[in-house]
């Protein structure tokens, strides 16, 4: 039995197969980027780095130990789940700016303290450095909070506030934004409960969305998103609530929570942490592409995670214009294959549904009068009419219009043949 299995494997390898996805396709691919597996830009078919990568700044990611680490300028970020330590693949994000200063220095005079006591560098932060502070309620009756007015925001454009929090004697906090300068001009926020697995509740005001993410080692990242209805500043505020969830109470000067990594960014969801000191900091966009291939690819498989918000390109084949392109993207929660030839849409297929930040597998094929897409084993969606655009490059997690995935890509595999049996496309 062992000899038989070994012989079968040797035959498969000799035929250029052997990888489960290759075996399912029945044909070796022309490109196989296994970002999550290899944690590199190396193509598994050629053994070469075919992808050109750039990012004009440093950027943070979660390393294999679950800690936040900083990658230098032009170094790709292969990130991980901070709890399970699963390798998620290549992180591709748009440019964002942290509008807050002193993101790890809550003891600094930059932050206004009301009935609170800040103990500097009291515990290891998510980056495993002794830079997290403790925010305790002072021995005074009343609300206990810390806040800072941000830069002027733009009316009608969403902004997201976030902070890393770890429970201490208390496990509840209120993260909010206030006074947007418009007609609603009110406080908006969410009370977060860090007990157990962490949960959020009691949202109020004009919030768009909110969430709590397990950052590992007892830390959580809490975030809220608001679209200002006027032009004005947005005080970033953290209230320390007592064990009963009360805002107004008599503190003891020592009981509180741990905080680190405050961030305020223009956008409808939080992105990777951007540390600041004396000035705002901009993290540049991740740009990954191969301008030597793309024109011959007729079938694609990709595994990715999307924020499922807005239009998020996963893979784009194009000629450096919007007139000739084949694009796999998510539009909200809809995974789509969008094909444009001579400036006109020739195929627009919806593969089903994706969930924000949950792994999705998508297979697509494209040829003249033969387009298909299927997501995570779902029913194939087909289009049997349409011309084929002329493309000459492949973009990873972005498109020619400077749109970005703002998520992770575990794998991209491409074939120069139209595969009818490529899972999950079976028709």
Buried (B, 14 or more C-beta within 10 A) or exposed (E): EEEEEEEEEEEBEEEEBBBEBBEBBBBBBBBBBBBBEBBBBBBBBEEEEBBEBBBEBBBBBBBEEBBBBBBEEBBBBBBBBBEEEBBBBBBBBBBBBBBBBBBBBBBBEBBEBBBBBBBBBBBBBBBBEEBBBBBBBBEBEBBBBBBBBBBEBEEEEBBBBBBBBBBBBBBBBBBBBBBBBBEBBBBBBBBBBBEEEBEBEEBEBBBBBBBBBBBBBBBBBBBBBBBBBBEBBBBBBBBBBBEEBEBEBEBBEBBBBBBBBBBBBBBBBBBBBBBBEEEBBBBBBBBBBBEEBBBEBBBBBBBBBBBBBBBBBBBBBBBBEEBBBBBBBBBBEBBBBBBBBEEEEBBBBBBBBBEBBEBBBBBBBBEEEBBBBBBBEBEBBBBEEBEBBEBBBBBBBBBBEEBBBBBBBBBBBBBBBBBBEBBBBEE
